[in-house]
Amino acid sequence: MFRIYAENKWRIVLVLGVIITMQLCLYVLFIKPIRDIAYTAGELYGEVLAFRSTISSNDLSSAETHMSSIKLRLEDLRVRLNKIRYVRHFPYLSGYYEDSQNLIQAGIIFSNSAEDFLVDFLPFAPVVGIGSGSETGTSDQKLQQLVTLAPQLLPTIDRSIDDLEKALPYLLNLHWELYPNTSEYPIRDTLHKVVDVSTVAQSYLSEARTFLKVFPSMFGEPSTKKYLVLFQNDKEIRPTGGFITSYTTLTIDSGKITIEDAKNIYEVSKSEGFLPAPDPIKQYLKVTAWHMRDTNFSPDFKTSMDTFDSYWRQLGLTKIDGIITLDTQFVAGLLKQLGPIEIADYDNDFSAYPNVPAECKQGGSTFTSDNVVCRLEYYAQRLTNEQTTRKAVIGDLMEKMFDQLMTAPSNKWYPLISEVLTELSQKHMLTYFKDQDVQDLGERLNWTGRIQDTSGDYLHINDANLAGLKSDMYLKRSVDQRLDIAADGSITKTVALTYENTGAFDGWLNATARNYVRVYVPKGSKLIDVSGGEAKTTTHDDLGKTVFDNFITVKPKSSTTITFTYQIPMKYSDDMDILIQKQPGIDRAYHSLDVNGQKQQFELLTDLRLNIKK
């Protein structure tokens, strides 16, 4: 019995020893390291919050101190994570460990870069109104100071971009799909956004360098720049975005921006026609002269603005360095961020017009993102004979918007910049510059409305409203593409364009839509059949593409479909794609793409490249 007791005793001791050893190992290998990691991560988070607070309050000296602490915490966190590096061999945990290392490495690069930038920028901060001892002044005054200082800051910013190039690859490889996602802790969504933003940032880095180099020149340093701002009415769609109704000029002298000369387009060019009018303008507008207001007839914005600029120069008007075009949707988007704008003397009672959208009747003399489109249409069309009122409304609105933009608080800057970038990508704002470096930059960013070259399939639908009032305010567009791929790889395409006029006839905004339609396809495509058009389809080459054109009308409360069938010059391959370019000014078009029965649907808001899979 004694032997049994002794044996059991040693077994108990052995079991207890194993349990204690396991607990010690668990504590040393897991619990303590994880506790230390959590503690250091908490300290890091606190420093990040403190840094953000000092940046918000423009306390750059304290921000520099907190950034140094962030860097130390990151280094400490990396050391602590290395103590559990064995987890990288576990299939489930390896992704998390790899992400932690990538995030820390990117964070260390960012913190080093930010610390260096703050050191270099600190002496200049007071001049642009940041930090202690900063000079007071309006936003436009700060812009002037920034433009003047930009050349001195370029080396510092250039180094920061170098650091960004080193850090982004670490963020692109995050395994965001591994993480949980709740309304309180949206970890997966946050990391996914980090990857998406890093992807976009990486594609723009080279353009960012170019922009920084041309930024002073664009903003009038050392020589004054003058830009023409054209308002294109997208509710009367034309090839580059809308009928040119009015303009204003921006003069920029070392960052100081002045808005002047807001005029109706008819005031500067009523009947001059320096070039013969294109046949569609003669046929459907019933005019023989090609007026300056109609020169935006090429779908390629630069080609159109070259023509517009030739008219501008022949009329002996002020020399300009570039042209920027805006439409009603750009104005509405900016008002969404700026808030309502009060403009005296524009308080027309819209209740007398039963067909005006309900939102147009709200606001009195206050212009909002909801009512601005129909308000602009009213003053552009209903007051045709009151030229002073027509020119003044867009000029007054732009001046008010500019004033509000220049006095916007810093917490509005990001949403405002984001809104402008969105409008540029969706072609509600287009740019044209005489400076070739700036123009080339705009083309690489796809902000210049160019018809692009591509080796694959291609489609661009371009409409011109010719004497159809403002019917595009009510027009819905859909495009159905079907690709039939034969055994030998040859491709026959059928493209059906459907236009639905959703508005009632009112005789001053909506009537029968009258659209001259051009379909741009790969050069060398062969037309097989057309149905639904009201004219004889012609085929010609333009801008490196083959073009099919026709003319359609769409009565109020009805729809019209025109269908083109053609064969494209290339044969199918596994890596084949299609570039679909959106027309400027069009809000959206509903698309479907059917490849041998495989169908996908999407809204076209900007240019889109899709892989073709059968």
C-alpha positions in Angstrom: 0.0 0.0 0.0 2.9 2.4 0.8 4.3 1.7 -2.6 0.9 2.5 -4.3 0.7 5.7 -2.2 4.2 6.7 -3.1 3.6 6.0 -6.8 0.4 8.1 -6.7 2.1 10.9 -4.9 4.8 11.1 -7.5 2.2 11.0 -10.2 0.4 13.9 -8.6 3.6 15.8 -8.2 4.5 15.1 -11.8 1.1 16.2 -13.0 1.2 19.3 -10.9 4.7 20.0 -12.2 3.6 19.6 -15.8 0.6 21.9 -15.1 2.7 24.5 -13.4 5.3 24.3 -16.2 2.7 24.7 -18.8 1.2 27.7 -17.0 4.6 29.3 -16.7 5.3 28.6 -20.4 1.9 30.0 -21.3 2.6 33.1 -19.2 6.1 33.6 -20.6 5.3 32.7 -24.2 1.8 34.2 -24.5 0.2 36.0 -21.7 3.0 38.4 -20.7 4.0 39.2 -24.3 0.4 39.9 -25.3 -0.2 41.9 -22.2 2.9 44.0 -23.0 1.9 44.3 -26.6 -1.6 45.5 -25.5 -0.1 48.0 -23.1 2.3 49.4 -25.7 -0.4 49.6 -28.3 -2.6 51.5 -25.8 0.3 54.0 -25.3 0.7 54.3 -29.1 -3.0 55.0 -29.6 -2.9 57.7 -26.9 0.1 59.4 -28.6 -1.7 59.2 -32.0 -4.8 60.9 -30.5 -2.6 63.6 -28.9 -0.8 64.2 -32.2 -4.1 64.5 -34.0 -5.3 67.0 -31.4 -2.1 69.1 -31.7 -2.4 69.2 -35.5 -6.1 70.2 -35.2 -5.1 73.1 -32.9 -2.1 74.1 -35.2 0.3 73.4 -32.3 3.1 72.1 -34.5 5.8 72.2 -31.8 3.8 69.8 -29.6 3.0 67.8 -32.7 6.7 67.3 -33.4 7.1 66.0 -29.8 4.2 63.6 -30.1 5.5 62.3 -33.4 8.8 61.5 -31.8 6.9 59.6 -29.1 4.9 57.7 -31.7 8.1 56.6 -33.4 9.5 55.3 -30.1 6.2 53.5 -29.3 6.3 51.8 -32.7 9.9 50.7 -32.2 8.9 49.3 -28.8 5.9 47.6 -30.2 8.0 45.9 -32.9 10.4 44.6 -30.3 7.6 43.2 -28.2 5.9 41.6 -31.3 9.2 39.9 -32.1 8.9 37.9 -28.9 6.0 36.0 -30.3 7.3 35.7 -33.8 6.9 32.0 -33.6 3.2 32.5 -34.4 4.1 33.2 -38.0 4.4 29.4 -38.4 0.7 28.9 -37.4 -1.6 28.9 -40.4 -4.4 30.9 -38.8 -2.1 33.4 -37.0 0.5 34.0 -39.7 -1.6 36.6 -41.5 -2.2 38.6 -38.4 1.5 38.6 -37.5 2.5 39.6 -41.0 0.0 42.5 -41.0 1.3 43.7 -37.6 4.8 43.8 -39.0 3.7 45.6 -42.2 1.7 48.2 -40.2 4.5 48.9 -37.8 7.1 49.2 -40.6 4.8 51.6 -42.6 4.2 53.5 -39.4 7.9 53.9 -38.6 8.5 55.2 -42.1 5.6 57.6 -41.9 6.6 58.8 -38.4 10.2 59.4 -39.5 9.0 61.3 -42.6 6.5 63.3 -40.6 9.1 64.3 -38.0 11.5 65.4 -40.7 8.8 67.4 -42.4 7.7 69.1 -39.3 11.2 70.1 -38.5 11.7 71.6 -42.0 8.2 73.2 -42.1 8.2 74.7 -38.6 10.0 77.9 -39.6 7.5 78.6 -42.4 4.4 77.7 -40.5 3.6 81.1 -39.0 3.7 82.7 -42.4 0.9 80.5 -43.7 -1.1 81.0 -40.5 -0.2 77.8 -38.7 1.2 77.4 -35.2 2.1 79.8 -32.5 2.9 83.3 -33.6 1.1 82.7 -36.8 0.1 85.6 -39.0 -3.7 86.2 -39.3 -5.4 86.6 -42.6 -8.0 85.2 -45.0 -7.7 81.8 -46.7 -6.8 83.5 -50.0 -4.0 85.5 -48.3 -2.7 82.2 -46.9 -2.8 80.7 -50.4 -0.7 83.6 -51.7 1.9 83.0 -49.0 1.9 79.3 -49.7 2.4 79.9 -53.4 5.4 82.2 -52.6 6.9 79.6 -50.2 6.3 76.5 -52.4 9.7 76.6 -54.2 11.5 76.6 -50.8 9.4 73.6 -49.5 9.7 71.5 -52.6 12.9 69.5 -51.5 11.1 68.7 -48.2 8.0 67.5 -49.9 10.0 65.6 -52.5 11.6 63.6 -49.6 8.2 63.0 -48.1 7.0 61.5 -51.4 10.1 59.2 -51.4 9.2 58.0 -48.0 5.6 57.4 -49.1 6.8 55.3 -51.9 8.7 53.1 -49.5 5.8 52.8 -47.0 2.9 52.1 -49.4 4.0 48.5 -50.4 3.6 47.5 -46.7 0.0 48.7 -46.7 -0.9 47.1 -50.0 -0.3 43.6 -48.6 -2.7 43.8 -45.6 -5.0 40.8 -45.2 -8.0 42.9 -44.5 -10.5 40.1 -45.2 -9.3 38.2 -42.1 -10.7 40.7 -39.6 -14.1 41.0 -37.9 -16.4 43.8 -38.7 -19.0 45.3 -36.4 -20.7 48.7 -36.2 -18.7 49.5 -33.1 -15.4 48.2 -34.4 -15.3 48.2 -38.2 -11.8 46.7 -38.4 -12.2 44.9 -41.7 -13.8 48.0 -43.4 -11.1 50.3 -42.0 -8.2 48.1 -43.2 -9.9 47.6 -46.6 -10.1 51.4 -47.0 -6.4 51.6 -46.0 -5.5 49.2 -48.9 -7.8 51.1 -51.4 -6.4 54.5 -50.5 -2.8 53.2 -50.6 -3.5 51.7 -54.1 -4.9 55.1 -55.4 -2.0 57.0 -53.7 0.6 54.8 -55.3 -0.8 55.4 -58.7 -0.7 59.2 -58.2 2.8 59.6 -56.7 4.5 60.5 -59.9 1.8 62.9 -60.7 2.1 64.4 -57.3 5.7 65.2 -58.0 4.8 67.0 -61.2 2.0 68.9 -59.6 4.3 70.2 -56.9 6.7 71.4 -59.5 4.1 73.2 -61.6 2.0 74.4 -58.7 3.6 77.8 -58.3 3.4 78.6 -62.0 -0.3 77.5 -62.1 -1.0 79.9 -59.3 0.7 82.9 -60.8 4.3 82.7 -59.5 6.4 84.3 -60.8 4.1 85.6 -63.6 0.3 86.3 -63.5 -2.0 83.7 -64.9 -5.5 84.3 -66.4 -7.9 81.4 -66.8 -11.3 81.4 -68.5 -14.1 79.6 -66.6 -16.8 78.4 -68.9 -20.2 77.3 -67.7 -21.5 74.4 -69.7 -25.2 73.7 -69.3 -25.4 69.9 -69.1 -29.2 70.0 -69.3 -28.7 71.0 -72.9 -26.0 68.4 -73.5 -23.2 69.1 -76.0 -20.2 66.9 -76.9 -17.9 68.2 -74.1 -20.6 68.6 -71.4 -23.2 71.1 -72.3 -24.1 74.3 -74.2 -21.7 77.1 -73.3 -23.9 79.7 -71.7 -21.6 82.1 -69.9 -18.1 82.7 -68.7 -16.0 84.4 -66.1 -12.2 85.0 -65.8 -9.9 84.1 -63.0 -6.8 86.2 -62.6 -4.1 84.7 -60.3 -1.2 86.8 -59.2 1.2 85.0 -56.8 -1.8 83.1 -55.3 -4.1 86.1 -55.2 -7.3 85.1 -57.1 -9.6 87.7 -58.6 -12.9 86.8 -60.3 -14.0 89.3 -63.0 -15.9 89.7 -66.3 -18.9 87.5 -65.7 -20.7 87.6 -69.0 -23.2 85.8 -71.1 -21.6 84.1 -74.1 -23.9 86.0 -76.5 -22.4 89.3 -75.3 -19.0 88.5 -76.7 -19.9 86.6 -79.8 -23.4 86.9 -81.4 -22.9 86.2 -85.1 -19.2 85.7 -85.8 -18.4 82.5 -87.7 -14.7 82.2 -88.5 -14.9 78.5 -89.6 -17.5 76.6 -91.6 -20.1 74.9 -89.4 -20.1 71.1 -89.1 -22.9 69.5 -91.2 -25.0 68.4 -88.2 -25.2 72.0 -86.9 -26.3 73.1 -90.3 -28.8 70.3 -90.7 -30.4 70.2 -87.2 -29.8 73.7 -85.8 -30.6 75.2 -89.2 -27.7 77.7 -89.0 -24.9 78.2 -91.5 -22.3 80.0 -89.3 -20.3 78.1 -86.7 -20.6 80.4 -83.6 -18.1 80.4 -80.7 -20.9 79.1 -78.4 -21.1 75.9 -80.5 -17.4 75.3 -81.0 -17.3 72.5 -78.3 -18.5 70.1 -81.0 -15.7 67.6 -80.9 -16.0 64.9 -78.2 -12.3 65.5 -77.5 -12.2 68.4 -75.0 -8.8 69.7 -76.1 -9.8 69.7 -79.8 -12.9 71.6 -78.9 -11.1 74.1 -76.8 -8.4 74.6 -79.4 -11.2 75.8 -81.7 -12.9 77.9 -79.0 -9.5 79.5 -78.2 -9.0 80.3 -81.9 -12.3 82.2 -81.9 -11.4 83.9 -78.6 -8.1 85.2 -80.0 -9.6 86.3 -83.3 -12.1 88.4 -81.4 -9.2 90.2 -79.8 -10.2 89.2 -76.3 -7.9 89.0 -73.2 -5.1 86.5 -73.6 -5.7 83.4 -71.5 -3.5 80.7 -70.1 -6.1 78.0 -69.9 -9.8 77.1 -69.7 -11.8 75.4 -67.0 -15.4 74.2 -67.6 -18.0 73.6 -65.0 -21.6 72.2 -65.2 -24.7 72.3 -63.0 -23.7 69.1 -61.2 -20.3 70.5 -60.2 -22.1 73.5 -58.7 -24.6 71.3 -56.9 -21.7 69.1 -55.6 -19.8 72.1 -54.3 -22.9 73.6 -52.6 -23.4 70.2 -50.9 -20.1 70.8 -49.1 -20.2 74.6 -48.7 -23.9 74.9 -47.6 -26.6 77.2 -48.8 -25.7 80.5 -50.5 -27.9 83.6 -50.3 -28.0 85.8 -53.4 -30.3 88.8 -53.3 -32.6 89.7 -56.2 -33.0 86.0 -57.3 -36.2 85.3 -55.3 -38.5 84.5 -58.2 -41.8 82.7 -57.2 -41.6 79.3 -58.9 -45.1 78.2 -57.6 -46.5 79.7 -60.9 -44.8 76.9 -62.9 -46.6 73.6 -62.1 -44.0 71.4 -64.0 -41.0 72.8 -62.1 -39.6 70.1 -59.7 -40.7 70.5 -56.1 -37.2 71.2 -54.8 -36.9 74.2 -57.2 -39.8 75.9 -55.4 -38.0 75.9 -52.0 -35.5 78.4 -50.7 -36.6 81.8 -51.9 -33.3 83.6 -52.8 -31.2 80.8 -51.2 -29.4 78.5 -53.6 -28.9 75.0 -52.3 -27.5 71.7 -53.7 -31.1 70.6 -54.1 -32.5 73.6 -55.9 -29.5 75.1 -57.8 -29.9 73.0 -60.9 -33.5 73.9 -61.7 -32.8 77.5 -60.6 -29.9 77.8 -63.1 -32.1 76.3 -65.8 -34.8 78.8 -65.1 -32.5 81.8 -65.4 -30.8 80.3 -68.4 -34.0 79.5 -70.4 -37.0 81.4 -69.1 -35.2 84.7 -69.1 -33.8 84.4 -72.6 -34.4 88.0 -73.4 -33.2 89.4 -70.1 -29.5 89.1 -70.9 -28.3 91.0 -67.9 -30.1 88.6 -65.5 -28.8 85.6 -67.4 -25.2 86.6 -67.2 -25.4 87.8 -63.6 -26.8 84.7 -61.9 -23.9 82.4 -62.6 -21.3 85.2 -62.0 -22.9 86.2 -58.7 -23.2 82.5 -57.7 -19.6 81.8 -58.5 -18.4 84.9 -56.6 -20.4 83.8 -53.5 -19.1 80.2 -53.8 -15.5 81.4 -54.1 -15.9 83.7 -51.1 -17.3 80.8 -49.0 -14.6 78.5 -50.3 -11.8 80.9 -49.3 -13.2 81.3 -45.8 -14.0 77.6 -45.2 -12.7 76.2 -41.9 -9.9 73.6 -42.0 -12.3 70.7 -41.2 -14.0 71.4 -44.5 -10.9 71.2 -46.6 -10.8 67.4 -47.0 -14.5 67.0 -48.0 -14.2 70.0 -50.4 -11.0 68.6 -52.1 -12.6 65.2 -52.2 -15.7 66.6 -53.9 -13.7 68.5 -56.5 -11.7 65.3 -57.3 -14.9 63.4 -57.6 -16.4 66.0 -60.0 -13.1 65.9 -62.0 -13.2 62.1 -62.3 -16.9 62.2 -63.4 -16.1 64.9 -65.9 -18.3 67.6 -64.5 -15.2 69.8 -64.4 -12.6 69.7 -67.2 -9.3 71.5 -67.7 -7.3 72.8 -70.6 -3.9 74.5 -70.2 -1.5 76.3 -72.6 1.4 75.2 -70.5 2.3 71.8 -71.9 3.7 70.4 -68.7 0.4 71.2 -66.9 -1.6 69.9 -69.8 0.3 66.6 -69.8 -0.3 66.2 -66.1 -4.0 66.8 -66.5 -4.1 64.2 -69.3 -2.4 61.6 -67.2 -4.9 62.3 -64.4 -7.8 62.0 -67.0 -9.0 65.5 -66.1 -8.9 66.9 -69.7 -11.7 65.1 -71.4 -9.5 63.4 -74.0 -10.6 60.5 -76.3 -8.1 57.9 -75.3 -6.1 55.3 -77.3 -6.5 51.7 -76.4 -5.4 48.4 -77.9 -8.7 46.5 -76.9 -12.3 47.1 -77.6 -13.7 50.7 -77.1 -17.0 52.5 -76.8 -17.9 56.1 -76.4 -21.5 57.4 -76.8 -21.6 61.1 -77.6 -24.8 63.1 -77.7 -25.5 66.7 -78.9 -28.8 68.3 -78.0 -29.6 70.4 -81.0 -32.7 72.5 -80.5 -34.2 70.2 -77.9 -34.6 72.9 -75.1 -33.3 71.6 -71.7 -34.7 68.1 -72.2 -31.6 66.4 -70.8 -32.8 67.4 -67.4 -35.4 64.6 -67.8 -33.5 62.2 -70.1 -32.5 58.7 -68.8 -29.9 56.8 -70.8 -29.2 53.1 -71.0 -26.7 51.2 -73.1 -26.9 47.5 -73.8 -23.8 45.8 -75.3 -23.8 42.3 -76.6 -20.7 40.6 -77.9 -21.1 37.4 -80.0 -17.8 35.6 -80.2 -17.4 33.1 -83.1 -15.3 30.0 -83.1 -12.5 31.7 -84.9 -12.5 34.5 -82.3 -14.1 37.2 -84.5 -16.5 39.5 -82.6 -19.8 40.9 -83.7 -21.2 43.6 -81.4 -24.7 44.9 -81.0 -25.1 48.2 -79.1 -28.6 49.4 -78.2 -29.0 52.9 -76.9 -32.3 53.7 -75.1 -33.4 57.2 -74.2 -36.4 57.8 -72.0 -37.8 61.3 -71.6 -39.4 61.2 -68.2 -40.7 64.7 -68.1 -44.0 66.3 -69.2 -44.1 68.9 -72.0 -43.9 72.5 -70.7 -42.5 74.3 -73.6 -39.6 76.0 -71.8 -37.6 73.3 -70.1 -38.9 70.1 -71.6 -40.0 69.3 -75.1 -39.1 66.7 -77.6 -35.4 65.8 -77.1 -33.4 66.1 -80.4 -30.1 64.3 -80.2 -27.4 64.0 -82.7 -25.8 60.7 -81.7 -22.2 59.5 -82.4 -20.9 56.1 -81.5 -17.1 55.9 -81.3 -15.7 52.3 -81.7 -12.3 50.7 -82.5 -10.9 52.1 -85.8 -11.6 49.6 -88.6 -14.9 48.4 -87.3 -17.4 47.4 -90.0 -21.1 48.5 -89.7 -23.5 45.6 -90.3 -26.9 47.1 -89.5 -28.7 50.1 -87.8 -32.3 50.3 -86.6 -34.3 53.0 -84.8 -32.6 56.1 -86.1 -34.2 59.0 -88.1 -31.4 59.7 -90.5 -29.1 57.7 -92.7 -26.1 56.5 -90.7 -22.8 57.6 -91.9 -19.4 56.0 -91.1 -16.2 58.0 -90.8 -13.0 58.1 -88.8 -12.3 60.7 -86.1 -9.8 60.9 -83.2 -8.3 57.5 -84.0 -11.7 55.8 -83.9 -14.4 54.7 -86.4 -17.6 56.7 -85.8 -21.3 55.8 -86.6 -23.7 58.7 -86.4 -27.5 59.2 -86.5 -30.2 61.4 -85.2 -33.1 60.6 -82.9 -36.0 62.4 -81.2 -37.6 61.5 -77.9 -41.0 62.9 -77.1 -42.0 63.7 -73.5 -43.2 60.7 -71.5 -41.8 58.3 -74.1 -38.6 56.4 -75.0 -36.6 55.7 -78.2 -34.0 53.0 -78.9 -31.4 53.0 -81.7 -29.3 49.9 -82.3 -26.0 49.5 -84.1 -24.6 46.1 -85.1 -20.9 46.0 -86.2 -17.8 43.8 -86.3 -14.7 45.0 -84.5 -11.3 44.6 -86.1 -9.7 42.5 -83.3 -10.3 38.9 -82.3 -11.0 37.5 -78.9 -8.2 36.7 -76.4 -8.2 35.9 -72.7 -6.6 39.2 -71.8 -8.9 41.3 -73.9 -10.6 44.3 -72.3 -12.9 47.2 -73.2 -12.5 50.9 -72.4 -15.8 52.7 -72.0 -15.5 56.4 -71.9 -18.2 58.5 -70.3 -19.4 61.7 -72.0 -18.7 64.9 -69.9 -21.8 66.4 -68.4 -23.9 63.2 -68.4 -24.9 62.3 -64.9 -24.9 58.6 -65.4 -25.8 55.9 -67.9 -27.1 52.5 -67.1 -25.0 49.8 -68.9 -25.2 46.1 -69.4 -22.4 44.0 -71.0 -23.4 40.6 -72.4 -20.5 38.4 -73.6 -21.8 35.1 -75.1 -24.6 35.1 -72.5 -22.5 36.1 -69.5 -24.0 39.4 -68.4 -23.0 42.2 -66.0 -24.7 45.5 -65.2 -23.3 48.8 -63.9 -23.8 52.5 -63.8 -21.2 54.4 -65.8 -20.1 57.4 -63.6 -16.6 57.8 -65.0 -14.4 56.1 -67.6 -14.2 52.4 -67.0 -12.0 49.5 -68.3 -13.4 46.0 -68.0 -11.9 42.6 -68.8 -13.9 40.6 -71.4 -14.5 37.0 -70.3 -16.7 34.7 -72.3 
